[in-house]
Amino acid sequence: MKRLRPYVKGYLKETILGPLFKLLEALFELLVPLLIDVQIGQRNSQGILGVVLTLFALAVVGLAFSMTAQYYSSKAAVGFTKQMTDDLFETIMGLPKEEQDRLGYASLLSRLTSDSFQVQTGINQSLRLFLRAPIIVFGAIIMAYWISPSLTLWFVIMVVILLGLVFGISRFLNPLYRVIRQETDHLVRLTSQQLQGIRVIKAFNQTQNELQTFKEQNDSLSHNQYQAATLANLLNPMTFLVVNVTLLILIWQGSWQVSSGTLSQGMLVALINYLLQILSELLKMTMLMGTISQSVTAANRISEVLTLAEKKPIPLGESQLKTSMLLTINHLSFTYSRASEPSLYNIQFSANQGEWIGIIGGTGAGKTTLVELICRTYSHNHGEISLKWQGQTPKTVEDWRRFIAFVPQKVQLFKGTIRSNLMLGQSTPVEDQKLWQALEIAQAKDFVAALPDQLESPVEAFGRNFSGGQRQRLAIARALVNPKPLLILDDASSALDNVTRVQLFKALKEELSDVLVILVTQSIKNLAFVDKILLLDQGHQLGFASHEELKATHSVYQDMLALQRKGEAK
C-alpha cells in the first residue's frame, strides 16, 4: 500500500476538498431535526412558513455541497487511478520474463483492469464518506445528548454494537476476497487457454471435457462469491434489527418523558430523526466496508507488481571476454524457475558480422531458450553473452536490444496500417522508398503493391486479414527497415513455400552482407545458406561446424539428414 501513496500528491487538493464539502453537507443535515422541532413548536402560519423556507434553503445548499464533493471525489479517484494504471502498465511491460511467467498474463491483465477499477471505486466512495459518515453519527449523538442525555445512552450502545458487527464481519470477508481474486485469475487463464485452443479441442472432441473443467472452476469461484455475499448481506438486516430495537426503546422511554413533561414532542421527533440519520450513515458505512475490503485486496495486488519496478536492474557491465567478434557465447547454462533441470548446458560459440549461423535441433532442444537469452528476454544463469559492434558494447538492456532485430515464428502484427507496423520502433520518419525496399527484400512488395491502399492498407489486430506467409514477410520487412548488426529469424519462414523461402534468403544474403544472421529452424533444408550450424539436443551442444563437418562426425545430424531424404522421397 505504501507504494500507492505518491499518487495522492498530484490530487491532494481534490482529496481534501471532496471530504470537506461532504463535511459541510453533513453539518447542514444535522440542523434539520432541530428546525423540525422548532416547526412543531410554532403556533402561527408565518412562523411555520419561515421554517419551511429555511429547510428548503438548507436542502438547496446541501445539494450544491453534495454535487461539489462528488466532483472533487471523482476527479481525485479517476486521476489517482490513471496515474497508477499508467505506471502499472509501464511496470508490466518492463518486467523480466521470469516475473511475467511467475505472475501469469491472466493475473497481470486482471490487475490492470478489474483491480484498478476496484481501487478507483473504493477511493471515490471513501472520499465521499470519509468525513460525512463519522460526523453525522457522532454529531447526531452530540445533538441527541443536548436534547436528552439519558436517551443518548441508547444511541451510544447501538453505534458500538453496529461498529463491532461491521469490523467483525470484515475480518471474515477480507480473506474471502483474496481467494475470489485468485480464483478469478485462474478462471481467466483457463478461459484464455480454452478459447485459443478451441480448434484443437473440437478436433479431439474434448468440448464436453473442457466445459466440465470450466464449470468446476466456475463453481468454486461461485461458492466463494456466495459465501462473501452472504456475509456481506448479513450486515443490513442485523443493522435494521439493532436500530429498530433502539427505536422502540427510544419511543417507549421518550413517550414516558413526554407524558411527564421532561421532554417535548418536537424533541422526541428530533431524536427519532437523529436516530434515522445514524441508521442511514451506518448502512452506507456497512456497504463502504465491503467496498474498502475489496479495494484493499486489489490495491495490494497492484502494489505487489509496482514494487517490482523498485528493484533496480543489474547493469550489464563490461564484458570479461577479450574478443572482437560480434556475438560471443561462453559456457552458457540456463535453468527456468521451478524447473528441476537446466534447459541449456555449457553452450559456447562465436560469430561475426556477415556470417550466417544456423541453429537446429528437435523439439525441446533449447533453440527458443537460447534465442530469448541472446535477446535478453531472460537473464542468463551461468556463463556470459557478449555483443560487440564497431568497438562498442551495450551498457544496458535497452542498448543491447538496439543491436538486435528479431523475427519470431509467431508473428505479432498490430491494429493499424502496413505503414504503422513497418514503422514500429522507428523514432524518426522513414521515406517510402526505404519501406518499399524492405518489403522487396522480404518478398512482400508484390502483394502489398496489389492492395488498393498499399502502405496505408488496414491491418487488423494480430494481422488476421493476412495469410500466415504474408504476416511473416511483413514481420521480416519490419526488421529490415532499419537493419541491425544482428538479425535473428526464429523459424520465421515456416509459413512460406520453398520458392519464396529461397528467394528470401538469397535477397537477405545479397542485401545484408555486413549483418550477422542467426537462422533457427527444425529443418535441414533451410540451412543451405548458412556458414556454420549449432546442433542442439536436449539442451546440449553437440557441435558447431559446417554442414559437411556435422554430416561426417555427428550421428544425430546424420539421422536428421536421413529423415529429410526419406520425407522428400515420399
Beta strands, then each sheet from edge to edge (+ up, - down):
strand 1: 327-334
strand 2: 344-351
strand 3: 356-360
strand 4: 382-387
strand 5: 404-407
strand 6: 416-417
strand 7: 458-459
strand 8: 486-490
strand 9: 516-521
strand 10: 532-537
strand 11: 540-545
sheet 1: 2+ 1- 4+
sheet 2: 5+ 8+ 9+ 3+ 10+ 11-
sheet 3: 6+ 7-
end
